[in-house]
């Protein structure tokens, strides 16, 4: 596939470009600046970034091919090459879900957002742990979407790319029951399939980090930042600048910097 330059074509306007979204030229879930940072960190070519963006929009390979003017076979090969490249960067990617989850972690790192009380957990997780976000965040999303403990456990299994058999063994229920309850979860949330479920839950996590503004594409954790005082955008800018200059930055460091 020919390499493509990062472009704003079809983005609509600069505000939409900053927020992210689901339009043809948009930057899904995260702002353009974050996508550019992640692409640079992982040494992704423009064409690979475009494939990743379309995966985040849950486009089928057929739809990708039509919109990109490529053959379906070419797109399929490009997707496989992207997964291979990400695995070469030590990311756990076996499918679309792995691609979405692992790139989301990279976005969060580059935005220096820290879900829950502590830093973003990037180490290998204990079986049964909460993927990407901490327990407190998952519980908040469960309350927001009115999910039961079982449904959260099922969703976490989906985030970890577990088979229905594996999820069933972990929860002590049959594979058939897992299949049935997953379908009920999809129906309850109005989603179709695993990838759509993961994207829906990520959007909810990021929406909550973004507070009432609803700017899913720029997930500034207003609940955290409001406790720091001042403008949340200013604090996020400070976090990003300090990240570039000196590596890891925590909210505690921001508090000390601001004398709070």
C-alpha positions in Angstrom: 0.0 0.0 0.0 1.3 3.5 -0.8 2.3 5.6 2.2 -0.2 8.3 3.1 0.5 11.7 4.7 -1.3 12.6 7.9 -4.1 14.8 6.7 -7.0 16.9 8.0 -9.0 16.3 4.9 -12.7 15.7 5.8 -12.2 16.7 9.4 -14.8 19.5 9.0 -13.1 22.1 11.2 -10.2 22.6 13.6 -12.4 22.2 16.7 -13.6 18.8 15.5 -10.0 17.9 14.7 -8.9 18.7 18.2 -11.7 16.9 19.9 -11.6 13.7 17.8 -14.7 11.9 16.6 -16.0 9.4 14.1 -16.0 11.4 10.8 -14.0 10.4 7.8 -11.2 12.8 8.5 -11.5 12.8 12.3 -9.1 11.5 15.0 -11.1 9.0 17.0 -11.2 9.0 20.8 -8.0 11.1 21.1 -6.9 14.4 19.6 -4.6 14.7 16.6 -1.6 15.7 18.7 -1.9 12.5 20.7 -2.1 10.4 17.6 1.0 12.1 16.3 2.9 11.5 19.5 1.9 7.8 19.6 2.8 7.4 15.9 6.3 8.9 16.5 6.9 6.8 19.6 6.0 3.6 17.8 7.6 4.7 14.5 4.3 4.2 12.6 4.1 5.3 8.9 1.2 7.6 7.9 -0.6 4.7 6.2 -0.3 2.6 9.4 -1.8 5.5 11.4 -4.6 5.7 9.0 -5.3 2.0 9.4 -5.2 2.3 13.1 -7.6 5.3 13.1 -10.1 3.3 11.0 -9.8 0.3 13.4 -10.7 2.8 16.2 -13.8 3.6 14.2 -14.6 -0.1 13.9 -14.6 0.0 10.1 -14.7 -3.3 8.3 -11.8 -4.1 5.9 -14.3 -3.8 3.1 -15.3 -0.3 4.2 -11.6 0.6 4.7 -10.8 -0.5 1.1 -13.7 1.5 -0.4 -12.9 4.7 1.5 -9.1 4.4 1.0 -9.3 3.4 -2.7 -7.4 0.2 -2.0 -8.2 -3.5 -2.6 -9.7 -5.5 0.3 -6.7 -7.8 0.1 -4.3 -4.9 0.3 -6.1 -3.6 3.4 -6.1 -7.0 5.0 -2.4 -7.3 4.5 -1.8 -3.8 5.8 -3.8 -4.6 9.0 -1.7 -7.7 9.5 1.5 -5.8 9.0 0.3 -3.2 11.6 -0.4 -5.9 14.2 3.0 -7.4 13.5 4.8 -4.1 13.9 3.0 -3.4 17.2 4.0 -6.9 18.4 7.5 -6.0 17.5 7.2 -3.0 19.9 6.3 -5.5 22.7 2.6 -4.7 22.6 0.1 -7.5 23.1 -1.8 -7.4 19.9 -3.6 -10.4 18.5 -6.7 -8.7 17.1 -8.5 -5.4 16.7 -9.3 -5.3 20.4 -5.6 -5.8 21.3 -4.7 -3.0 18.9 -7.3 -0.6 20.3 -6.4 -1.4 24.0 -2.7 -1.2 23.5 -2.8 2.0 21.5 -5.2 3.5 24.1 -2.6 2.8 26.8 0.0 4.6 24.7 -2.3 7.6 24.2 -2.9 7.8 28.0 0.8 7.7 28.7 1.5 10.4 26.2 -1.3 12.6 27.6 0.1 11.8 31.1 -3.3 10.9 32.4 -3.4 8.7 35.4 -6.7 6.8 35.8 -7.6 6.0 39.4 -5.5 7.0 42.4 -2.1 6.1 41.0 -0.1 6.0 37.8 -1.4 4.2 34.8 -0.6 0.5 35.2 1.4 -0.8 32.3 3.0 -3.8 33.8 1.7 -7.3 33.2 -1.6 -7.6 35.0 -2.6 -10.2 37.4 -5.3 -12.5 36.1 -8.6 -11.1 37.2 -7.3 -7.6 37.3 -8.9 -4.6 35.6 -7.5 -3.7 32.2 -6.3 -0.2 31.2 -8.1 1.6 34.1 -8.1 0.9 37.8 -10.9 -0.7 39.8 -12.2 2.7 40.9 -12.7 3.8 37.3 -14.3 0.6 36.3 -16.8 0.8 39.2 -17.7 4.4 38.2 -18.3 3.3 34.6 -20.4 0.4 35.9 -22.6 2.7 37.9 -22.9 5.1 35.0 -24.0 2.4 32.6 -25.9 0.3 35.2 -23.7 -2.7 34.7 -23.6 -5.6 37.1 -20.4 -7.1 38.6 -20.8 -10.1 36.2 -21.1 -7.8 33.2 -18.0 -5.9 34.2 -16.1 -9.2 34.6 -17.3 -10.2 31.1 -16.2 -6.9 29.7 -12.8 -7.1 31.3 -12.4 -10.5 29.7 -13.2 -9.0 26.3 -10.7 -6.3 26.8 -8.1 -9.0 27.5 -9.0 -10.8 24.2 -10.1 -13.9 26.2 -12.1 -16.6 24.5 -15.6 -17.4 25.9 -14.1 -20.6 27.2 -11.4 -18.8 29.1 -13.8 -16.3 30.5 -16.1 -19.1 31.6 -13.2 -20.9 33.4 -12.2 -17.7 35.2 -15.8 -16.9 36.3 -16.8 -20.5 37.0 -19.5 -20.6 34.5 -20.1 -22.5 31.2 -19.0 -21.3 27.8 -22.6 -21.3 26.7 -23.5 -19.0 29.7 -20.7 -16.6 28.8 -21.9 -16.5 25.2 -25.5 -15.8 26.3 -24.6 -13.1 28.8 -22.2 -11.4 26.4 -25.0 -11.1 23.9 -27.3 -9.7 26.6 -24.6 -7.1 27.4 -24.3 -6.1 23.7 -28.1 -5.8 23.5 -28.3 -3.8 26.7 -25.7 -1.3 25.5 -27.0 -1.2 21.9 -23.7 -2.5 20.5 -22.9 -5.3 18.1 -19.9 -7.5 19.0 -16.7 -7.3 21.0 -15.0 -4.5 19.2 -18.0 -2.2 19.5 -18.3 -3.1 23.2 -14.7 -2.2 23.9 -15.0 1.1 22.0 -18.2 2.0 23.9 -16.6 1.3 27.3 -13.5 3.2 26.4 -15.6 6.2 25.3 -17.4 6.1 28.7 -14.1 5.9 30.6 -12.7 8.9 28.6 -16.0 10.8 28.9 -15.8 10.5 32.6 -12.1 11.6 32.6 -13.2 14.6 30.5 -15.9 15.6 33.0 -19.1 17.3 31.9 -17.6 18.9 28.8 -18.1 15.6 26.9 -14.9 16.2 25.0 -14.1 12.5 24.5 -11.4 13.3 22.0 -9.4 15.3 24.6 -9.9 13.4 27.8 -8.7 16.0 30.4 -9.6 14.6 33.9 -11.5 17.6 35.1 -12.5 15.8 38.3 -8.8 15.4 39.2 -7.7 18.8 37.8 -10.5 20.8 39.5 -8.9 19.8 42.8 -5.6 21.5 41.6 -7.3 24.8 41.1 -7.0 27.0 38.0 -7.9 26.1 34.4 -7.9 22.3 33.6 -6.5 23.0 30.1 -3.6 24.9 31.6 -2.8 22.0 33.9 -3.0 19.5 31.1 -0.7 21.7 29.0 1.7 21.9 31.9 1.6 18.1 32.2 2.4 17.6 28.5 5.2 20.2 28.5 6.9 18.7 31.6 6.4 15.3 30.0 8.5 16.4 27.0 11.2 18.0 29.2 11.6 15.6 32.0 9.8 12.3 31.4 7.1 11.0 33.8 5.1 13.6 35.6 2.4 12.9 38.3 -0.5 15.0 39.5 1.3 15.2 42.9 4.2 16.9 41.1 1.8 19.4 39.6 0.3 20.1 43.0 3.8 20.8 44.4 4.6 22.9 41.4 1.5 25.0 41.9 2.0 25.1 45.7 -1.3 23.3 46.4 
